[in-house]
């Protein structure tokens, strides 16, 4: 039974996985930073890791065109908003 092979050209047809990963981590970080409970040290550290991953993946994939670039821009913007919210919540605590 032959299932076929996947070439590199077919892998590049869909959205680039780094863009998707960056947007996913950025969305998770914005939802986490907007939570209603107080921001303790561990929460800020954990969400900061998500923010950094989202920002770095967005920065890596910004050189692509089309949907990948749009996802990268959204990832960078959401990461920046998350940083601002985390800094505001950590300063208020």
N, C-alpha and C positions, 0 to 999 in steps of 0.2 A: 504494500500500500504506500503510495507516494503522495505526501502532503504538499510538496512543492517547497520552494525556497523563497526567502524574503531578501530582496536586494536592498542596498543602501538607498536607492532612489525611492523605493516604496516607503521606507521609514521616514523620509523627509517630506512626504506629501502632507501629513497631518501636522497639527501644531507641535512645535518643538517642546520636548518634555521639560526643559529647564524653565521655559516660560510658564508652563502649567504648574510646576513645582513652586516657583516663586510666587505666583498668584495665590496658590493654595495656602502657603505659609503666611502670606500677608493678610489674607482674609481671616485665617485663624488667629493671627496676632491682633487684628483690630477687634474681633469679637471678644477675645480674652481681655484686652485692655479696657473694653467698655463694660465689663462685668460689674455687678452691683456690690460685691463684697469688697472689703478693703484690700489695698495692695500691700502685702507684706514683702519682705526681702526675697523670699523664694519665688513668689509670683512674678515679681519684676524681673528676676534673673531668667526664669523660664520663658517669659514672653519676650525678653530681650534676645534670647537665642532664636526664637521664631522670627523676630523682626530682622535680625542680621541675615538669616538664611533667605528670607524673602527678598531683602534688598540686594544681596549678592547675586542671587539667581536672576533677578530683574536686570541688574547691571550687566551680567554676562550675556543675557539674551536680547539686549536692546539693539544690538547690531543687526538683528534679523529684520525682515520686512513683513508687512501684512499683519495678520492676526498675532504673530509672535511678538512683534514690536508693541502692539496695543496692549497685550497682556503684560509685557515688561514695564511699560509706562504705568499701568494701573498698579502693578506690584510695587514699584518704587514710591508712588504717591501714597498708597495705603500703608507702606512701611513708615514713611515720614509722619503720617497722621498718628500711627501707633506710637511712635517715639514721643511725639508731643503729648499725647494723652497719658502715656506712662510717666513722663517727667512731671506732668501736672498732678497726677495722682500720688506719685512718690513724694513730691514737695508738699502736698496737702496733708500727708500722713504724719 
